[in-house]
């Protein structure tokens, strides 16, 4: 009986050391970082086809980098600047962000901006029937469609 108690006590102590030494990083999510981009949105997106503006979005687990979308003087003369995609965001630097309920939320200048609604869809065009992914935003009535590159 004494040997069983010793065995159980040693087993308890070893298990305690084992649990104490294990890192919980990755097991327990930090509530401040619980928002992330949907898996299908992660990757590099480029303007699809001919557009008045061209740009690239690089979306990772919890950040978005916006490139391009420079002012287009001719288009903006007749249509105004409100239709320029992502015009109010810092370019060429990763910004915190996440997706939720078909909206992309971006933190810029230390503040979370209003969510930007998007539509995501997939297509399998002939002849190869290879999956093609699209992402569409609307900026003041003007649609901006991007195609996933990776």
Secondary structure as GFF3:
##gff-version 3
##sequence-region A 1 150
A	DSSP	alpha_helix	2	21	.	.	.	ID=ss1
A	DSSP	three_ten_helix	31	33	.	.	.	ID=ss2
A	DSSP	three_ten_helix	39	41	.	.	.	ID=ss3
A	DSSP	beta_strand	43	47	.	.	.	ID=ss4
A	DSSP	beta_strand	55	59	.	.	.	ID=ss5
A	DSSP	beta_strand	63	68	.	.	.	ID=ss6
A	DSSP	alpha_helix	73	79	.	.	.	ID=ss7
A	DSSP	beta_strand	95	100	.	.	.	ID=ss8
A	DSSP	beta_strand	103	108	.	.	.	ID=ss9
A	DSSP	beta_strand	111	112	.	.	.	ID=ss10
A	DSSP	beta_strand	116	125	.	.	.	ID=ss11
A	DSSP	beta_strand	130	139	.	.	.	ID=ss12
A	DSSP	beta_strand	142	148	.	.	.	ID=ss13
###
